[in-house]
Amino acid sequence: MTYRLWWTVGYVCTTEKEFKATRHRLLPAVYEALDDALRRANQVGQAGGVAWLIEGDDKTRLDRDAIESTIGKRGAELAVQLPVTVTARR
């Protein structure tokens, strides 16, 4: 199963209409799990970008509002966890 995430950062697309007009020129990021696509969408939002659309082979289709709503409900669960490192004391 694959999920494709279309997102932009900056001034490339500022409205849904602009996204639809330029979508054919954008390359989606591809993920094997929906949670991975949502996790990246969360990172994009935190960096000031917009996650416009997630589409899956299983007919999943999340538009901008659905992505933001899902991240709002599951944000803590989708947050990137940094690995814990153990430092030795001397």
C-alpha positions in Angstrom: 0.0 0.0 0.0 1.3 3.5 -0.8 0.2 6.9 0.1 1.1 10.1 -1.8 1.4 13.4 0.0 1.4 16.7 -2.0 2.7 19.6 0.0 4.3 23.0 -0.6 6.3 25.4 1.4 6.5 29.1 0.8 4.7 31.0 -1.9 4.3 28.2 -4.5 0.6 27.7 -3.7 -1.4 29.8 -1.3 -4.9 28.7 -2.2 -6.7 25.5 -3.1 -7.2 26.9 -6.6 -3.5 27.4 -7.1 -2.7 24.0 -5.8 -5.2 22.4 -8.3 -3.6 24.4 -11.1 -0.1 23.4 -10.3 -0.6 19.8 -8.9 0.4 18.2 -12.2 3.9 19.8 -11.8 4.4 18.8 -8.2 6.0 15.5 -7.2 4.3 13.8 -4.3 6.2 12.3 -1.4 5.4 8.5 -1.3 5.0 6.6 2.0 4.1 3.0 2.8 1.9 3.8 5.7 -0.8 6.5 6.2 0.7 7.4 9.6 4.1 8.2 7.9 2.4 10.5 5.4 0.5 12.2 8.3 3.7 12.5 10.3 5.4 14.2 7.4 2.3 16.4 6.8 2.6 17.5 10.5 6.3 18.4 10.0 5.4 20.4 6.9 2.8 22.3 8.8 5.2 23.0 11.7 7.7 24.3 9.1 5.2 26.8 7.7 4.2 24.7 4.7 0.8 23.3 3.6 0.0 19.6 3.2 -2.6 19.8 0.4 -3.6 16.2 -0.2 -2.9 12.6 0.8 -4.1 9.9 -1.6 -3.7 6.1 -1.1 -3.9 3.1 -3.3 -6.8 2.0 -1.1 -8.9 5.0 -2.2 -8.0 7.0 0.9 -8.3 10.7 0.0 -7.6 13.4 2.7 -7.8 17.0 1.6 -6.2 19.9 3.5 -9.0 20.2 6.0 -9.1 16.5 6.7 -5.3 16.4 7.1 -5.4 19.3 9.6 -8.3 17.8 11.5 -6.6 14.4 11.8 -3.3 16.0 12.9 -5.3 18.1 15.4 -6.7 14.9 17.0 -3.6 12.7 16.7 -0.8 15.4 16.8 1.0 14.0 19.9 0.8 10.5 18.5 2.3 11.6 15.2 5.1 13.7 16.6 8.5 12.6 15.6 10.3 11.0 18.5 14.0 11.4 18.7 15.9 8.3 19.7 17.1 8.2 23.3 20.8 8.1 23.6 22.6 6.9 26.7 25.9 8.6 27.6 28.5 6.9 29.7 29.7 8.7 32.8 33.4 8.7 33.5 
